[in-house]
Amino acid sequence: MQVVVFAVVLILPSFLSGESFLTITKISNECEGAIVEGGDLKCTAKESHYSDYDPGKCAVVCEDGTEVKLPYGVCSNNQLKDCNSEEVKRELKEWALNV
C-alpha cells in the first residue's frame, strides 16, 4: 500500500502539469534537444504538441499531423547535417527561439 501511494506521489505531479509518457523523448545531442524544444514551441503555437521528427521531410510533426519545417540548410540528403557544426547548432537554436 505504501509503495502505491509513493508511486502516485511521484507520478501525479507530472500528469497534472500536462506531461505524459508521449512527451518524454531521449535526447542524445544539442541538435535533437533544439528540435524537440523548438518543435514543441512551434506545435504549441499551432494549438498542438510535438509528436515526432521526420528526417525525410526535415520537419517536426505535431500531434494533429501538422508539419513544421526545420530551417533551411540544416538538412541534406534526407537527414540532419552534422551536429558538430556550429552553424547547424546555431540555426536550430535560433529556429527554436523564433515562435
Jmol script that loads the backbone (N, CA, C; Angstrom):
load data "model"
ATOM      1  N   MET A   1       0.827  -1.196   0.000  1.00  0.00           N
ATOM      2  CA  MET A   1       0.000   0.000   0.000  1.00  0.00           C
ATOM      3  C   MET A   1       0.867   1.253   0.000  1.00  0.00           C
ATOM      4  N   GLN A   2       1.912   1.254   0.818  1.00  0.00           N
ATOM      5  CA  GLN A   2       2.785   2.424   0.882  1.00  0.00           C
ATOM      6  C   GLN A   2       3.510   2.640  -0.445  1.00  0.00           C
ATOM      7  N   VAL A   3       3.850   1.551  -1.117  1.00  0.00           N
ATOM      8  CA  VAL A   3       4.533   1.661  -2.399  1.00  0.00           C
ATOM      9  C   VAL A   3       3.619   2.323  -3.432  1.00  0.00           C
ATOM     10  N   VAL A   4       2.345   1.960  -3.430  1.00  0.00           N
ATOM     11  CA  VAL A   4       1.389   2.547  -4.368  1.00  0.00           C
ATOM     12  C   VAL A   4       1.233   4.040  -4.108  1.00  0.00           C
ATOM     13  N   VAL A   5       1.082   4.418  -2.859  1.00  0.00           N
ATOM     14  CA  VAL A   5       0.949   5.833  -2.502  1.00  0.00           C
ATOM     15  C   VAL A   5       2.210   6.586  -2.902  1.00  0.00           C
ATOM     16  N   PHE A   6       3.371   5.998  -2.651  1.00  0.00           N
ATOM     17  CA  PHE A   6       4.641   6.621  -3.005  1.00  0.00           C
ATOM     18  C   PHE A   6       4.729   6.836  -4.519  1.00  0.00           C
ATOM     19  N   ALA A   7       4.332   5.828  -5.291  1.00  0.00           N
ATOM     20  CA  ALA A   7       4.371   5.931  -6.752  1.00  0.00           C
ATOM     21  C   ALA A   7       3.423   7.023  -7.250  1.00  0.00           C
ATOM     22  N   VAL A   8       2.241   7.098  -6.687  1.00  0.00           N
ATOM     23  CA  VAL A   8       1.276   8.123  -7.084  1.00  0.00           C
ATOM     24  C   VAL A   8       1.813   9.510  -6.768  1.00  0.00           C
ATOM     25  N   VAL A   9       2.442   9.658  -5.615  1.00  0.00           N
ATOM     26  CA  VAL A   9       3.001  10.953  -5.222  1.00  0.00           C
ATOM     27  C   VAL A   9       4.097  11.381  -6.195  1.00  0.00           C
ATOM     28  N   LEU A  10       4.877  10.439  -6.696  1.00  0.00           N
ATOM     29  CA  LEU A  10       5.946  10.766  -7.639  1.00  0.00           C
ATOM     30  C   LEU A  10       5.427  11.051  -9.047  1.00  0.00           C
ATOM     31  N   ILE A  11       4.428  10.322  -9.487  1.00  0.00           N
ATOM     32  CA  ILE A  11       3.968  10.415 -10.867  1.00  0.00           C
ATOM     33  C   ILE A  11       2.890  11.479 -11.069  1.00  0.00           C
ATOM     34  N   LEU A  12       2.018  11.662 -10.114  1.00  0.00           N
ATOM     35  CA  LEU A  12       0.884  12.569 -10.258  1.00  0.00           C
ATOM     36  C   LEU A  12       1.257  13.994 -10.665  1.00  0.00           C
ATOM     37  N   PRO A  13       2.274  14.611 -10.072  1.00  0.00           N
ATOM     38  CA  PRO A  13       2.587  15.995 -10.469  1.00  0.00           C
ATOM     39  C   PRO A  13       2.910  16.157 -11.953  1.00  0.00           C
ATOM     40  N   SER A  14       3.575  15.178 -12.562  1.00  0.00           N
ATOM     41  CA  SER A  14       3.899  15.308 -13.986  1.00  0.00           C
ATOM     42  C   SER A  14       2.641  15.250 -14.846  1.00  0.00           C
ATOM     43  N   PHE A  15       1.665  14.430 -14.466  1.00  0.00           N
ATOM     44  CA  PHE A  15       0.418  14.383 -15.222  1.00  0.00           C
ATOM     45  C   PHE A  15      -0.395  15.655 -15.028  1.00  0.00           C
ATOM     46  N   LEU A  16      -0.363  16.207 -13.832  1.00  0.00           N
ATOM     47  CA  LEU A  16      -1.094  17.440 -13.565  1.00  0.00           C
ATOM     48  C   LEU A  16      -0.512  18.617 -14.337  1.00  0.00           C
ATOM     49  N   SER A  17       0.790  18.572 -14.616  1.00  0.00           N
ATOM     50  CA  SER A  17       1.412  19.662 -15.365  1.00  0.00           C
ATOM     51  C   SER A  17       1.283  19.469 -16.876  1.00  0.00           C
ATOM     52  N   GLY A  18       0.600  18.412 -17.286  1.00  0.00           N
ATOM     53  CA  GLY A  18       0.348  18.204 -18.710  1.00  0.00           C
ATOM     54  C   GLY A  18       1.328  17.276 -19.387  1.00  0.00           C
ATOM     55  N   GLU A  19       2.276  16.744 -18.661  1.00  0.00           N
ATOM     56  CA  GLU A  19       3.238  15.828 -19.266  1.00  0.00           C
ATOM     57  C   GLU A  19       2.643  14.436 -19.339  1.00  0.00           C
ATOM     58  N   SER A  20       3.116  13.677 -20.286  1.00  0.00           N
ATOM     59  CA  SER A  20       2.752  12.274 -20.370  1.00  0.00           C
ATOM     60  C   SER A  20       3.946  11.534 -20.936  1.00  0.00           C
ATOM     61  N   PHE A  21       3.857  10.229 -20.977  1.00  0.00           N
ATOM     62  CA  PHE A  21       4.977   9.449 -21.494  1.00  0.00           C
ATOM     63  C   PHE A  21       5.239   9.770 -22.956  1.00  0.00           C
ATOM     64  N   LEU A  22       4.260  10.317 -23.660  1.00  0.00           N
ATOM     65  CA  LEU A  22       4.438  10.644 -25.071  1.00  0.00           C
ATOM     66  C   LEU A  22       5.317  11.861 -25.288  1.00  0.00           C
ATOM     67  N   THR A  23       5.419  12.739 -24.280  1.00  0.00           N
ATOM     68  CA  THR A  23       6.193  13.956 -24.470  1.00  0.00           C
ATOM     69  C   THR A  23       7.627  13.805 -23.997  1.00  0.00           C
ATOM     70  N   ILE A  24       7.947  12.689 -23.397  1.00  0.00           N
ATOM     71  CA  ILE A  24       9.308  12.480 -22.913  1.00  0.00           C
ATOM     72  C   ILE A  24      10.104  11.812 -24.026  1.00  0.00           C
ATOM     73  N   THR A  25      11.175  12.444 -24.432  1.00  0.00           N
ATOM     74  CA  THR A  25      11.979  11.953 -25.547  1.00  0.00           C
ATOM     75  C   THR A  25      13.437  11.873 -25.116  1.00  0.00           C
ATOM     76  N   LYS A  26      14.091  10.797 -25.481  1.00  0.00           N
ATOM     77  CA  LYS A  26      15.517  10.682 -25.186  1.00  0.00           C
ATOM     78  C   LYS A  26      16.271  11.595 -26.148  1.00  0.00           C
ATOM     79  N   ILE A  27      17.073  12.469 -25.580  1.00  0.00           N
ATOM     80  CA  ILE A  27      17.830  13.425 -26.382  1.00  0.00           C
ATOM     81  C   ILE A  27      19.306  13.089 -26.247  1.00  0.00           C
ATOM     82  N   SER A  28      19.974  12.865 -27.381  1.00  0.00           N
ATOM     83  CA  SER A  28      21.369  12.441 -27.316  1.00  0.00           C
ATOM     84  C   SER A  28      22.366  13.520 -27.729  1.00  0.00           C
ATOM     85  N   ASN A  29      21.887  14.660 -28.260  1.00  0.00           N
ATOM     86  CA  ASN A  29      22.809  15.739 -28.612  1.00  0.00           C
ATOM     87  C   ASN A  29      22.071  17.078 -28.637  1.00  0.00           C
ATOM     88  N   GLU A  30      22.827  18.156 -28.788  1.00  0.00           N
ATOM     89  CA  GLU A  30      22.251  19.506 -28.770  1.00  0.00           C
ATOM     90  C   GLU A  30      21.227  19.722 -29.874  1.00  0.00           C
ATOM     91  N   CYS A  31      21.492  19.162 -31.035  1.00  0.00           N
ATOM     92  CA  CYS A  31      20.580  19.361 -32.163  1.00  0.00           C
ATOM     93  C   CYS A  31      19.224  18.718 -31.881  1.00  0.00           C
ATOM     94  N   GLU A  32      19.236  17.500 -31.371  1.00  0.00           N
ATOM     95  CA  GLU A  32      17.977  16.838 -31.043  1.00  0.00           C
ATOM     96  C   GLU A  32      17.224  17.623 -29.979  1.00  0.00           C
ATOM     97  N   GLY A  33      17.957  18.169 -29.015  1.00  0.00           N
ATOM     98  CA  GLY A  33      17.325  18.985 -27.979  1.00  0.00           C
ATOM     99  C   GLY A  33      16.644  20.203 -28.572  1.00  0.00           C
ATOM    100  N   ALA A  34      17.312  20.871 -29.497  1.00  0.00           N
ATOM    101  CA  ALA A  34      16.733  22.055 -30.142  1.00  0.00           C
ATOM    102  C   ALA A  34      15.531  21.673 -31.000  1.00  0.00           C
ATOM    103  N   ILE A  35      15.593  20.523 -31.657  1.00  0.00           N
ATOM    104  CA  ILE A  35      14.474  20.076 -32.491  1.00  0.00           C
ATOM    105  C   ILE A  35      13.251  19.786 -31.628  1.00  0.00           C
ATOM    106  N   VAL A  36      13.453  19.078 -30.522  1.00  0.00           N
ATOM    107  CA  VAL A  36      12.327  18.749 -29.643  1.00  0.00           C
ATOM    108  C   VAL A  36      11.770  20.012 -28.992  1.00  0.00           C
ATOM    109  N   GLU A  37      12.652  20.844 -28.449  1.00  0.00           N
ATOM    110  CA  GLU A  37      12.207  22.070 -27.779  1.00  0.00           C
ATOM    111  C   GLU A  37      11.523  23.017 -28.770  1.00  0.00           C
ATOM    112  N   GLY A  38      12.183  23.261 -29.891  1.00  0.00           N
ATOM    113  CA  GLY A  38      11.606  24.142 -30.901  1.00  0.00           C
ATOM    114  C   GLY A  38      10.338  23.569 -31.501  1.00  0.00           C
ATOM    115  N   GLY A  39      10.353  22.261 -31.737  1.00  0.00           N
ATOM    116  CA  GLY A  39       9.164  21.610 -32.283  1.00  0.00           C
ATOM    117  C   GLY A  39       7.978  21.731 -31.353  1.00  0.00           C
ATOM    118  N   ASP A  40       8.230  21.576 -30.060  1.00  0.00           N
ATOM    119  CA  ASP A  40       7.133  21.704 -29.102  1.00  0.00           C
ATOM    120  C   ASP A  40       6.592  23.133 -29.081  1.00  0.00           C
ATOM    121  N   LEU A  41       7.492  24.116 -29.126  1.00  0.00           N
ATOM    122  CA  LEU A  41       7.049  25.517 -29.145  1.00  0.00           C
ATOM    123  C   LEU A  41       6.266  25.834 -30.421  1.00  0.00           C
ATOM    124  N   LYS A  42       6.775  25.358 -31.563  1.00  0.00           N
ATOM    125  CA  LYS A  42       6.101  25.625 -32.840  1.00  0.00           C
ATOM    126  C   LYS A  42       4.730  24.947 -32.885  1.00  0.00           C
ATOM    127  N   CYS A  43       4.663  23.704 -32.405  1.00  0.00           N
ATOM    128  CA  CYS A  43       3.384  22.985 -32.405  1.00  0.00           C
ATOM    129  C   CYS A  43       2.406  23.611 -31.416  1.00  0.00           C
ATOM    130  N   THR A  44       2.908  24.040 -30.262  1.00  0.00           N
ATOM    131  CA  THR A  44       2.048  24.694 -29.277  1.00  0.00           C
ATOM    132  C   THR A  44       1.462  25.973 -29.860  1.00  0.00           C
ATOM    133  N   ALA A  45       2.245  26.701 -30.631  1.00  0.00           N
ATOM    134  CA  ALA A  45       1.746  27.918 -31.281  1.00  0.00           C
ATOM    135  C   ALA A  45       0.620  27.597 -32.264  1.00  0.00           C
ATOM    136  N   LYS A  46       0.590  26.360 -32.747  1.00  0.00           N
ATOM    137  CA  LYS A  46      -0.471  25.920 -33.660  1.00  0.00           C
ATOM    138  C   LYS A  46      -1.546  25.137 -32.912  1.00  0.00           C
ATOM    139  N   GLU A  47      -1.553  25.296 -31.575  1.00  0.00           N
ATOM    140  CA  GLU A  47      -2.517  24.641 -30.691  1.00  0.00           C
ATOM    141  C   GLU A  47      -2.443  23.120 -30.778  1.00  0.00           C
ATOM    142  N   SER A  48      -1.226  22.599 -30.834  1.00  0.00           N
ATOM    143  CA  SER A  48      -0.991  21.162 -30.833  1.00  0.00           C
ATOM    144  C   SER A  48       0.234  20.904 -29.963  1.00  0.00           C
ATOM    145  N   HIS A  49       0.809  19.715 -30.074  1.00  0.00           N
ATOM    146  CA  HIS A  49       2.009  19.366 -29.317  1.00  0.00           C
ATOM    147  C   HIS A  49       2.960  18.595 -30.224  1.00  0.00           C
ATOM    148  N   TYR A  50       4.240  18.661 -29.899  1.00  0.00           N
ATOM    149  CA  TYR A  50       5.266  17.926 -30.644  1.00  0.00           C
ATOM    150  C   TYR A  50       4.980  16.432 -30.559  1.00  0.00           C
ATOM    151  N   SER A  51       5.107  15.756 -31.676  1.00  0.00           N
ATOM    152  CA  SER A  51       4.911  14.317 -31.702  1.00  0.00           C
ATOM    153  C   SER A  51       6.162  13.576 -32.151  1.00  0.00           C
ATOM    154  N   ASP A  52       6.794  14.052 -33.235  1.00  0.00           N
ATOM    155  CA  ASP A  52       7.901  13.293 -33.808  1.00  0.00           C
ATOM    156  C   ASP A  52       8.724  14.194 -34.728  1.00  0.00           C
ATOM    157  N   TYR A  53       9.848  13.670 -35.163  1.00  0.00           N
ATOM    158  CA  TYR A  53      10.701  14.335 -36.142  1.00  0.00           C
ATOM    159  C   TYR A  53      10.782  13.431 -37.363  1.00  0.00           C
ATOM    160  N   ASP A  54      10.505  13.985 -38.531  1.00  0.00           N
ATOM    161  CA  ASP A  54      10.563  13.235 -39.785  1.00  0.00           C
ATOM    162  C   ASP A  54      11.789  13.689 -40.571  1.00  0.00           C
ATOM    163  N   PRO A  55      12.890  12.917 -40.514  1.00  0.00           N
ATOM    164  CA  PRO A  55      14.114  13.333 -41.196  1.00  0.00           C
ATOM    165  C   PRO A  55      13.952  13.391 -42.711  1.00  0.00           C
ATOM    166  N   GLY A  56      13.104  12.553 -43.279  1.00  0.00           N
ATOM    167  CA  GLY A  56      12.890  12.552 -44.723  1.00  0.00           C
ATOM    168  C   GLY A  56      12.289  13.852 -45.230  1.00  0.00           C
ATOM    169  N   LYS A  57      11.510  14.500 -44.382  1.00  0.00           N
ATOM    170  CA  LYS A  57      10.893  15.777 -44.746  1.00  0.00           C
ATOM    171  C   LYS A  57      11.585  16.947 -44.070  1.00  0.00           C
ATOM    172  N   CYS A  58      12.571  16.656 -43.235  1.00  0.00           N
ATOM    173  CA  CYS A  58      13.289  17.681 -42.481  1.00  0.00           C
ATOM    174  C   CYS A  58      12.277  18.567 -41.742  1.00  0.00           C
ATOM    175  N   ALA A  59      11.379  17.899 -41.016  1.00  0.00           N
ATOM    176  CA  ALA A  59      10.302  18.613 -40.336  1.00  0.00           C
ATOM    177  C   ALA A  59       9.929  17.908 -39.039  1.00  0.00           C
ATOM    178  N   VAL A  60       9.401  18.692 -38.099  1.00  0.00           N
ATOM    179  CA  VAL A  60       8.799  18.096 -36.915  1.00  0.00           C
ATOM    180  C   VAL A  60       7.326  17.868 -37.230  1.00  0.00           C
ATOM    181  N   VAL A  61       6.755  16.874 -36.588  1.00  0.00           N
ATOM    182  CA  VAL A  61       5.355  16.541 -36.798  1.00  0.00           C
ATOM    183  C   VAL A  61       4.612  16.786 -35.493  1.00  0.00           C
ATOM    184  N   CYS A  62       3.539  17.543 -35.572  1.00  0.00           N
ATOM    185  CA  CYS A  62       2.711  17.817 -34.399  1.00  0.00           C
ATOM    186  C   CYS A  62       1.691  16.688 -34.237  1.00  0.00           C
ATOM    187  N   GLU A  63       1.104  16.590 -33.042  1.00  0.00           N
ATOM    188  CA  GLU A  63       0.129  15.537 -32.776  1.00  0.00           C
ATOM    189  C   GLU A  63      -1.070  15.590 -33.717  1.00  0.00           C
ATOM    190  N   ASP A  64      -1.417  16.788 -34.202  1.00  0.00           N
ATOM    191  CA  ASP A  64      -2.566  16.907 -35.109  1.00  0.00           C
ATOM    192  C   ASP A  64      -2.186  16.639 -36.570  1.00  0.00           C
ATOM    193  N   GLY A  65      -0.933  16.251 -36.807  1.00  0.00           N
ATOM    194  CA  GLY A  65      -0.474  15.932 -38.157  1.00  0.00           C
ATOM    195  C   GLY A  65       0.189  17.091 -38.889  1.00  0.00           C
ATOM    196  N   THR A  66       0.122  18.286 -38.311  1.00  0.00           N
ATOM    197  CA  THR A  66       0.770  19.447 -38.915  1.00  0.00           C
ATOM    198  C   THR A  66       2.275  19.223 -38.949  1.00  0.00           C
ATOM    199  N   GLU A  67       2.904  19.608 -40.039  1.00  0.00           N
ATOM    200  CA  GLU A  67       4.357  19.503 -40.154  1.00  0.00           C
ATOM    201  C   GLU A  67       4.964  20.894 -40.140  1.00  0.00           C
ATOM    202  N   VAL A  68       6.062  21.038 -39.403  1.00  0.00           N
ATOM    203  CA  VAL A  68       6.772  22.313 -39.322  1.00  0.00           C
ATOM    204  C   VAL A  68       8.196  22.072 -39.805  1.00  0.00           C
ATOM    205  N   LYS A  69       8.563  22.726 -40.902  1.00  0.00           N
ATOM    206  CA  LYS A  69       9.893  22.548 -41.491  1.00  0.00           C
ATOM    207  C   LYS A  69      10.986  23.093 -40.579  1.00  0.00           C
ATOM    208  N   LEU A  70      12.119  22.396 -40.571  1.00  0.00           N
ATOM    209  CA  LEU A  70      13.305  22.911 -39.891  1.00  0.00           C
ATOM    210  C   LEU A  70      13.894  24.013 -40.770  1.00  0.00           C
ATOM    211  N   PRO A  71      14.759  24.845 -40.212  1.00  0.00           N
ATOM    212  CA  PRO A  71      15.300  25.950 -41.006  1.00  0.00           C
ATOM    213  C   PRO A  71      16.101  25.454 -42.216  1.00  0.00           C
ATOM    214  N   TYR A  72      16.075  26.259 -43.268  1.00  0.00           N
ATOM    215  CA  TYR A  72      16.790  25.934 -44.497  1.00  0.00           C
ATOM    216  C   TYR A  72      18.279  25.722 -44.203  1.00  0.00           C
ATOM    217  N   GLY A  73      18.827  24.658 -44.756  1.00  0.00           N
ATOM    218  CA  GLY A  73      20.260  24.419 -44.668  1.00  0.00           C
ATOM    219  C   GLY A  73      20.721  23.486 -43.570  1.00  0.00           C
ATOM    220  N   VAL A  74      19.812  23.035 -42.691  1.00  0.00           N
ATOM    221  CA  VAL A  74      20.266  22.138 -41.621  1.00  0.00           C
ATOM    222  C   VAL A  74      20.126  20.667 -42.005  1.00  0.00           C
ATOM    223  N   CYS A  75      19.434  20.387 -43.100  1.00  0.00           N
ATOM    224  CA  CYS A  75      19.281  19.011 -43.566  1.00  0.00           C
ATOM    225  C   CYS A  75      19.898  18.852 -44.949  1.00  0.00           C
ATOM    226  N   SER A  76      20.356  17.642 -45.220  1.00  0.00           N
ATOM    227  CA  SER A  76      20.908  17.307 -46.521  1.00  0.00           C
ATOM    228  C   SER A  76      20.725  15.810 -46.743  1.00  0.00           C
ATOM    229  N   ASN A  77      20.283  15.424 -47.925  1.00  0.00           N
ATOM    230  CA  ASN A  77      20.076  14.007 -48.256  1.00  0.00           C
ATOM    231  C   ASN A  77      19.179  13.303 -47.244  1.00  0.00           C
ATOM    232  N   ASN A  78      18.063  13.936 -46.919  1.00  0.00           N
ATOM    233  CA  ASN A  78      17.066  13.373 -46.006  1.00  0.00           C
ATOM    234  C   ASN A  78      17.586  13.079 -44.606  1.00  0.00           C
ATOM    235  N   GLN A  79      18.540  13.858 -44.156  1.00  0.00           N
ATOM    236  CA  GLN A  79      18.997  13.717 -42.772  1.00  0.00           C
ATOM    237  C   GLN A  79      19.581  15.031 -42.277  1.00  0.00           C
ATOM    238  N   LEU A  80      19.617  15.159 -40.965  1.00  0.00           N
ATOM    239  CA  LEU A  80      20.180  16.348 -40.347  1.00  0.00           C
ATOM    240  C   LEU A  80      21.674  16.378 -40.621  1.00  0.00           C
ATOM    241  N   LYS A  81      22.191  17.546 -40.963  1.00  0.00           N
ATOM    242  CA  LYS A  81      23.636  17.675 -41.167  1.00  0.00           C
ATOM    243  C   LYS A  81      24.361  17.416 -39.853  1.00  0.00           C
ATOM    244  N   ASP A  82      25.650  17.354 -39.889  1.00  0.00           N
ATOM    245  CA  ASP A  82      26.494  17.067 -38.731  1.00  0.00           C
ATOM    246  C   ASP A  82      26.210  18.030 -37.584  1.00  0.00           C
ATOM    247  N   CYS A  83      25.827  17.478 -36.446  1.00  0.00           N
ATOM    248  CA  CYS A  83      25.501  18.311 -35.285  1.00  0.00           C
ATOM    249  C   CYS A  83      26.750  18.904 -34.645  1.00  0.00           C
ATOM    250  N   ASN A  84      27.925  18.473 -35.049  1.00  0.00           N
ATOM    251  CA  ASN A  84      29.152  19.084 -34.530  1.00  0.00           C
ATOM    252  C   ASN A  84      29.415  20.439 -35.182  1.00  0.00           C
ATOM    253  N   SER A  85      28.683  20.725 -36.243  1.00  0.00           N
ATOM    254  CA  SER A  85      28.814  22.003 -36.933  1.00  0.00           C
ATOM    255  C   SER A  85      28.168  23.102 -36.090  1.00  0.00           C
ATOM    256  N   GLU A  86      28.943  24.129 -35.786  1.00  0.00           N
ATOM    257  CA  GLU A  86      28.417  25.252 -35.000  1.00  0.00           C
ATOM    258  C   GLU A  86      27.306  25.965 -35.755  1.00  0.00           C
ATOM    259  N   GLU A  87      27.401  25.994 -37.084  1.00  0.00           N
ATOM    260  CA  GLU A  87      26.369  26.646 -37.893  1.00  0.00           C
ATOM    261  C   GLU A  87      25.020  25.931 -37.752  1.00  0.00           C
ATOM    262  N   VAL A  88      25.040  24.592 -37.799  1.00  0.00           N
ATOM    263  CA  VAL A  88      23.805  23.818 -37.664  1.00  0.00           C
ATOM    264  C   VAL A  88      23.211  24.030 -36.274  1.00  0.00           C
ATOM    265  N   LYS A  89      24.053  23.972 -35.243  1.00  0.00           N
ATOM    266  CA  LYS A  89      23.568  24.204 -33.872  1.00  0.00           C
ATOM    267  C   LYS A  89      22.939  25.581 -33.750  1.00  0.00           C
ATOM    268  N   ARG A  90      23.608  26.592 -34.293  1.00  0.00           N
ATOM    269  CA  ARG A  90      23.118  27.968 -34.202  1.00  0.00           C
ATOM    270  C   ARG A  90      21.783  28.123 -34.926  1.00  0.00           C
ATOM    271  N   GLU A  91      21.691  27.575 -36.135  1.00  0.00           N
ATOM    272  CA  GLU A  91      20.448  27.668 -36.915  1.00  0.00           C
ATOM    273  C   GLU A  91      19.281  27.019 -36.175  1.00  0.00           C
ATOM    274  N   LEU A  92      19.527  25.840 -35.594  1.00  0.00           N
ATOM    275  CA  LEU A  92      18.456  25.145 -34.879  1.00  0.00           C
ATOM    276  C   LEU A  92      18.040  25.889 -33.616  1.00  0.00           C
ATOM    277  N   LYS A  93      19.019  26.442 -32.898  1.00  0.00           N
ATOM    278  CA  LYS A  93      18.686  27.191 -31.679  1.00  0.00           C
ATOM    279  C   LYS A  93      17.892  28.449 -32.012  1.00  0.00           C
ATOM    280  N   GLU A  94      18.291  29.151 -33.065  1.00  0.00           N
ATOM    281  CA  GLU A  94      17.555  30.350 -33.483  1.00  0.00           C
ATOM    282  C   GLU A  94      16.142  29.986 -33.923  1.00  0.00           C
ATOM    283  N   TRP A  95      16.016  28.894 -34.669  1.00  0.00           N
ATOM    284  CA  TRP A  95      14.705  28.420 -35.114  1.00  0.00           C
ATOM    285  C   TRP A  95      13.822  28.086 -33.916  1.00  0.00           C
ATOM    286  N   ALA A  96      14.415  27.436 -32.915  1.00  0.00           N
ATOM    287  CA  ALA A  96      13.650  27.042 -31.730  1.00  0.00           C
ATOM    288  C   ALA A  96      13.131  28.254 -30.966  1.00  0.00           C
ATOM    289  N   LEU A  97      13.890  29.328 -30.963  1.00  0.00           N
ATOM    290  CA  LEU A  97      13.507  30.510 -30.188  1.00  0.00           C
ATOM    291  C   LEU A  97      12.552  31.439 -30.927  1.00  0.00           C
ATOM    292  N   ASN A  98      12.506  31.348 -32.247  1.00  0.00           N
ATOM    293  CA  ASN A  98      11.640  32.239 -33.039  1.00  0.00           C
ATOM    294  C   ASN A  98      10.276  31.603 -33.261  1.00  0.00           C
ATOM    295  N   VAL A  99       9.358  31.921 -32.377  1.00  0.00           N
ATOM    296  CA  VAL A  99       7.999  31.365 -32.491  1.00  0.00           C
ATOM    297  C   VAL A  99       7.091  32.391 -33.122  1.00  0.00           C
TER     298      VAL A  99
END
end "model"
wireframe off; spacefill off
backbone 0.3
color backbone group
